[in-house]
Amino acid sequence: MTTRPRLHRGEKVIGVLAVALFAFLSAVFLTAGFGTSGAFPDGSVTRSIGYAMFDLPGADIEGEGFLVAFVTIAIVLDAALDGAVMLARKEDDS
C-alpha cells in the first residue's frame, strides 16, 4: 500500500537561507547598473558574430577567438550524445 507524500518539517535553517539568498540576489539585481548599450554597426549581425567567434578578418565588431572553446564544446556534446545513445541501447540477453 502506498502512502501520500508528507511535508518534511525538519530543519528550517535551509529554508531561511534560501529566502535570504533570494532577497540578497534580488537586491543586487535591482540596484545593478547595466550601462548604456551601443548600436551594432551596419551589416549582418550573424556574419559579424561568426567572424568574431572564429577570429577571422571581416568582423564588424572586435572579439576574441573562440575557436578552441567552440571545438571543445562540440567534442564534449558529441561525447555526451554518444554516451546517451550507448545507455539507451537495449541489450539482448542472447
C-alpha positions as CSV (number, residue, x, y, z in Angstrom):
1,M,0.0,0.0,0.0
2,T,1.3,3.4,-0.9
3,T,1.1,6.5,1.2
4,R,0.8,10.1,0.1
5,P,3.9,12.3,0.4
6,R,4.3,14.2,3.6
7,L,5.9,17.7,4.0
8,H,9.2,17.3,5.9
9,R,9.2,19.8,8.7
10,G,12.7,19.2,9.9
11,E,15.4,21.9,9.8
12,K,14.2,25.3,8.9
13,V,17.6,26.8,8.5
14,I,17.9,25.7,4.9
15,G,14.6,27.4,4.0
16,V,15.6,30.6,5.8
17,L,19.0,30.6,4.0
18,A,17.2,30.1,0.6
19,V,14.9,33.1,1.3
20,A,17.9,35.2,2.5
21,L,19.8,34.3,-0.7
22,F,16.8,35.2,-2.9
23,A,16.4,38.5,-1.1
24,F,20.2,39.3,-1.5
25,L,20.2,38.4,-5.2
26,S,17.1,40.4,-5.8
27,A,18.6,43.5,-4.1
28,V,21.8,43.1,-6.1
29,F,19.9,42.7,-9.4
30,L,17.6,45.7,-8.7
31,T,20.4,48.0,-7.8
32,A,22.8,47.0,-10.5
33,G,23.6,49.3,-13.3
34,F,23.9,47.8,-16.8
35,G,25.3,50.9,-18.5
36,T,24.2,52.1,-21.9
37,S,24.1,49.8,-24.9
38,G,25.7,50.8,-28.2
39,A,24.2,50.3,-31.6
40,F,25.6,47.4,-33.6
41,P,27.5,48.6,-36.7
42,D,25.8,48.3,-40.1
43,G,26.0,45.0,-41.7
44,S,24.9,41.4,-40.9
45,V,24.9,40.7,-37.2
46,T,25.1,37.0,-37.8
47,R,28.0,37.2,-40.2
48,S,29.9,39.5,-37.8
49,I,29.3,37.2,-34.8
50,G,30.6,34.3,-36.9
51,Y,33.7,36.1,-38.0
52,A,34.4,37.4,-34.4
53,M,33.8,33.9,-32.9
54,F,36.4,32.3,-35.3
55,D,38.7,35.3,-35.2
56,L,38.6,35.8,-38.9
57,P,39.1,39.2,-40.7
58,G,35.9,41.0,-41.8
59,A,34.1,41.2,-38.5
60,D,32.3,44.5,-37.7
61,I,32.9,44.0,-34.0
62,E,36.1,43.3,-32.1
63,G,36.2,39.9,-30.5
64,E,38.4,37.2,-29.1
65,G,38.9,33.9,-30.9
66,F,36.5,31.4,-29.6
67,L,37.5,28.6,-32.0
68,V,39.1,26.4,-29.2
69,A,36.1,26.8,-27.0
70,F,33.8,26.0,-29.9
71,V,35.6,22.8,-30.8
72,T,35.9,21.8,-27.1
73,I,32.2,22.2,-26.6
74,A,31.4,20.3,-29.8
75,I,33.6,17.4,-28.7
76,V,32.0,17.3,-25.2
77,L,28.5,17.5,-26.6
78,D,29.3,14.7,-29.1
79,A,30.7,12.5,-26.3
80,A,27.6,13.2,-24.3
81,L,25.3,12.2,-27.2
82,D,27.3,9.0,-27.8
83,G,27.0,8.2,-24.1
84,A,23.3,8.8,-24.1
85,V,22.9,6.5,-27.2
86,M,25.0,3.8,-25.6
87,L,23.0,4.0,-22.3
88,A,19.7,4.0,-24.2
89,R,20.5,1.0,-26.4
90,K,18.8,-2.2,-25.3
91,E,20.9,-5.2,-24.7
92,D,19.8,-8.6,-25.8
93,D,20.1,-11.5,-23.4
94,S,21.0,-13.9,-26.1
